[in-house]
């Protein structure tokens, strides 16, 4: 058995889904261990676009088993829509898609609570997707949540819904209909129920690929709090969210060649000029979940060194290098100054992070279209120099380079 984790190492949207897709060829199981349908994973395959919000990206490979484990939160109504849309494209889920009964369920009340919080002037605006993810995780911690395994027993489900509404001081409306709707969902999804920790333990000769959602700088503990998601997006979230007790053999951290962020929160290298707008247009930097334009900025080696450390990365996948074609000069942030003093650590305080002054190095760009190149040595000299500079700054090999959205537009620097 071998185990590989693919983790976003910035603020999400690092093109993880493509890296999962190209590595899934060697996997037996592809496992989501956290997050919900606030994720938006996009894959291009033979000029057809697939957008995943809950279903693991490995579903595009026939015969691969795809899993939503206990650390995920599931909007069952949206999941059914996603499954049905993929089935219409000829993708089979029979005996190859499973959901852990411990995974918590996102309910309409969670979306309502999320929207109210984002609209409250007395609350810090986070810029969530308003999909109810945070309130669902909060209810799980408060021990009033509904889990996937609760959708199959009417009396228990009814009482748990009453508990949840009472906790939020909501009047229960149409309780019988809500119970009926959720049990109907349970009937449709019931064939997918399986205790994932047992499945992974019993099949210890299989190759497992863990698919992260969001990014390390959005981790509820290690991210730019409070502008974070509500789950553990780092490598330590894998055993918590999946019940897998073994060692992860290979941790692949995914970085964009530039940084992006959606929603609120500090972003030291953010660009507010025509270069930032050009990167946004060339990189099609609009959220696959919300459609919101992403904030764009230069690669930040200080932040990257921090996320590489907390994830104990073995190697890096660098994506969207092709977006830089045509730019004369590129920059990489190599240090921060706070209140005029050079600091050596990534700040834990978001207020401090908004005040830091980035220190940059400049590198020459390239004009060539690189989307058709498949070997590292055939890249333009300045493109190779940009890659190796990041390697030197982080002290970690960049083993995969993405130079376009399609599965084939990938450079592998080692087998």
Secondary structure by P-SEA (a helix, b strand, c coil): cbbbbbbbccccccaaaaaaaaacccccbbbbccccccbbbbbbcccbbbbbcccccccccccbbbbbccccccaaaaaaaaaaaaaaacccccccbbbbcccccccaaaaaaaaaaaaccccccccccccaaaaaaaaaaacccccccccccaaaaaaaaaaaaaaacccccaaaaaaaaaaaaaaaacccccaaaaaaaaaccbbbbbbbcccccccccccccccccccccccccccccccccccccbbbbbbccbbbbccccccccccccaaaaaaaaaacccccccccbbbbbcccaaaaaaaaaaacccbbbbccccccccccbbbbbccccccccccccccccaaaaacbbbbbbbbbbbccccccccccccccaaaaaaaaaaaaaacccccbbbccccccccccccc
